């Protein structure tokens, strides 16, 4: 039973990676597949809010369940989100200053703190 659950969980992770990639590569069909009309930007801001809440909860669960070492590596992996957010900001008309001072700075803090915890 544990093996089946592990396989299903990994497949779920791979599926959500694919879904996320689809939103980057083909946003219109992805938005339609999400189930809301393209003219409803509030849907995506709500989804981003949920993503951010989840991004805060999941590492805390890792810390509680697996300790500081695993938590550190989770933080390093989580740095991908603000790194990509910085690229999205610049690619969509935002300023490089904002991308670096908010998103890239967040990513840097996650990587540094994560490596300190992971390698301690």
C-alpha positions as a LaTeX table, in Angstrom:
\begin{tabular}{lrrr}
\hline
Residue & $x$ (\AA) & $y$ (\AA) & $z$ (\AA) \\
\hline
Unk1 & 0.00 & 0.00 & 0.00 \\
Unk2 & 2.85 & 2.41 & 0.80 \\
Unk3 & 4.45 & 1.79 & $-2.60$ \\
Unk4 & 1.19 & 2.53 & $-4.37$ \\
Unk5 & 0.75 & 5.74 & $-2.38$ \\
Unk6 & 4.33 & 6.80 & $-3.13$ \\
Unk7 & 3.90 & 6.15 & $-6.86$ \\
Unk8 & 0.61 & 8.08 & $-6.92$ \\
Unk9 & 2.15 & 10.99 & $-4.99$ \\
Unk10 & 5.15 & 11.19 & $-7.34$ \\
Unk11 & 2.84 & 11.00 & $-10.36$ \\
Unk12 & 0.80 & 13.83 & $-8.85$ \\
Unk13 & 3.95 & 15.92 & $-8.46$ \\
Unk14 & 4.94 & 15.25 & $-12.06$ \\
Unk15 & 1.42 & 16.09 & $-13.25$ \\
Unk16 & 1.36 & 19.43 & $-11.46$ \\
Unk17 & 4.80 & 20.22 & $-12.90$ \\
Unk18 & 3.31 & 19.61 & $-16.35$ \\
Unk19 & 0.28 & 21.76 & $-15.59$ \\
Unk20 & 2.50 & 24.58 & $-14.36$ \\
Unk21 & 4.67 & 24.33 & $-17.46$ \\
Unk22 & 1.53 & 24.53 & $-19.61$ \\
Unk23 & 0.58 & 27.83 & $-17.95$ \\
Unk24 & 4.01 & 29.20 & $-18.92$ \\
Unk25 & 4.12 & 27.80 & $-22.46$ \\
Unk26 & 0.44 & 27.96 & $-23.49$ \\
Unk27 & $-1.40$ & 30.26 & $-21.08$ \\
Unk28 & $-4.68$ & 30.61 & $-22.99$ \\
Unk29 & $-5.43$ & 26.89 & $-23.29$ \\
Unk30 & $-4.17$ & 26.38 & $-19.74$ \\
Unk31 & $-6.50$ & 29.06 & $-18.43$ \\
Unk32 & $-9.40$ & 27.47 & $-20.30$ \\
Unk33 & $-8.38$ & 24.10 & $-18.85$ \\
Unk34 & $-8.34$ & 25.68 & $-15.39$ \\
Unk35 & $-12.03$ & 26.38 & $-15.89$ \\
Unk36 & $-12.39$ & 30.17 & $-15.89$ \\
Unk37 & $-12.88$ & 32.63 & $-18.76$ \\
Unk38 & $-9.75$ & 34.39 & $-19.99$ \\
Unk39 & $-11.31$ & 37.78 & $-19.19$ \\
Unk40 & $-11.33$ & 37.05 & $-15.46$ \\
Unk41 & $-7.85$ & 38.02 & $-14.20$ \\
Unk42 & $-9.11$ & 37.77 & $-10.59$ \\
Unk43 & $-9.11$ & 34.01 & $-11.00$ \\
Unk44 & $-5.36$ & 34.00 & $-11.57$ \\
Unk45 & $-4.64$ & 36.39 & $-8.71$ \\
Unk46 & $-6.66$ & 34.11 & $-6.45$ \\
Unk47 & $-4.72$ & 31.10 & $-7.74$ \\
Unk48 & $-1.45$ & 32.95 & $-7.07$ \\
Unk49 & $-2.62$ & 33.68 & $-3.53$ \\
Unk50 & $-3.36$ & 30.00 & $-2.95$ \\
Unk51 & 0.04 & 29.09 & $-4.43$ \\
Unk52 & 1.77 & 31.47 & $-2.04$ \\
Unk53 & $-0.11$ & 30.12 & 0.99 \\
Unk54 & 0.80 & 26.58 & $-0.07$ \\
Unk55 & 4.41 & 27.64 & $-0.63$ \\
Unk56 & 4.53 & 28.75 & 2.99 \\
Unk57 & 2.79 & 25.73 & 4.48 \\
Unk58 & 4.56 & 22.90 & 2.66 \\
Unk59 & 8.09 & 23.76 & 3.85 \\
Unk60 & 6.81 & 24.12 & 7.42 \\
Unk61 & 5.37 & 20.62 & 7.15 \\
Unk62 & 8.76 & 19.42 & 5.89 \\
Unk63 & 10.41 & 21.08 & 8.91 \\
Unk64 & 7.96 & 19.49 & 11.33 \\
Unk65 & 8.12 & 16.04 & 9.74 \\
Unk66 & 11.73 & 15.75 & 8.62 \\
Unk67 & 13.76 & 18.38 & 10.47 \\
Unk68 & 16.10 & 21.19 & 9.62 \\
Unk69 & 18.23 & 19.36 & 7.02 \\
Unk70 & 15.27 & 18.49 & 4.77 \\
Unk71 & 13.74 & 21.91 & 5.46 \\
Unk72 & 16.93 & 23.57 & 4.19 \\
Unk73 & 16.81 & 21.64 & 0.93 \\
Unk74 & 13.10 & 22.47 & 0.59 \\
Unk75 & 14.02 & 26.16 & 0.94 \\
Unk76 & 16.66 & 25.86 & $-1.77$ \\
Unk77 & 14.09 & 24.21 & $-4.07$ \\
Unk78 & 11.46 & 26.82 & $-3.16$ \\
Unk79 & 13.79 & 29.56 & $-4.42$ \\
Unk80 & 12.74 & 28.56 & $-7.91$ \\
Unk81 & 9.41 & 30.34 & $-7.41$ \\
Unk82 & 10.70 & 33.86 & $-6.70$ \\
Unk83 & 13.45 & 33.39 & $-9.31$ \\
Unk84 & 10.84 & 32.66 & $-11.96$ \\
Unk85 & 8.63 & 35.44 & $-10.61$ \\
Unk86 & 11.50 & 37.88 & $-11.26$ \\
Unk87 & 11.69 & 36.69 & $-14.87$ \\
Unk88 & 7.92 & 37.01 & $-15.25$ \\
Unk89 & 8.00 & 40.57 & $-13.91$ \\
Unk90 & 10.69 & 41.69 & $-16.35$ \\
Unk91 & 9.19 & 39.79 & $-19.29$ \\
Unk92 & 5.82 & 41.45 & $-18.74$ \\
Unk93 & 6.77 & 45.10 & $-18.48$ \\
Unk94 & 7.81 & 45.32 & $-14.83$ \\
Unk95 & 11.03 & 47.01 & $-13.86$ \\
Unk96 & 14.29 & 45.20 & $-13.36$ \\
Unk97 & 14.66 & 47.09 & $-10.09$ \\
Unk98 & 11.42 & 45.61 & $-8.74$ \\
Unk99 & 12.27 & 42.14 & $-10.02$ \\
Unk100 & 15.64 & 42.22 & $-8.29$ \\
Unk101 & 14.69 & 44.02 & $-5.08$ \\
Unk102 & 11.64 & 41.88 & $-4.37$ \\
Unk103 & 11.77 & 38.55 & $-6.16$ \\
Unk104 & 15.50 & 37.94 & $-6.69$ \\
Unk105 & 16.25 & 39.12 & $-3.14$ \\
Unk106 & 13.69 & 36.65 & $-1.81$ \\
Unk107 & 15.27 & 33.86 & $-3.83$ \\
Unk108 & 18.72 & 34.76 & $-2.51$ \\
Unk109 & 17.53 & 34.68 & 1.10 \\
Unk110 & 15.89 & 31.28 & 0.54 \\
Unk111 & 19.04 & 29.82 & $-1.04$ \\
Unk112 & 21.42 & 31.18 & 1.61 \\
Unk113 & 19.23 & 30.21 & 4.58 \\
Unk114 & 18.40 & 26.89 & 2.98 \\
Unk115 & 22.04 & 25.98 & 2.39 \\
Unk116 & 22.99 & 26.97 & 5.93 \\
Unk117 & 20.26 & 24.68 & 7.29 \\
Unk118 & 20.85 & 21.86 & 4.80 \\
Unk119 & 24.60 & 21.75 & 5.27 \\
Unk120 & 24.67 & 22.28 & 9.05 \\
\hline
\end{tabular}
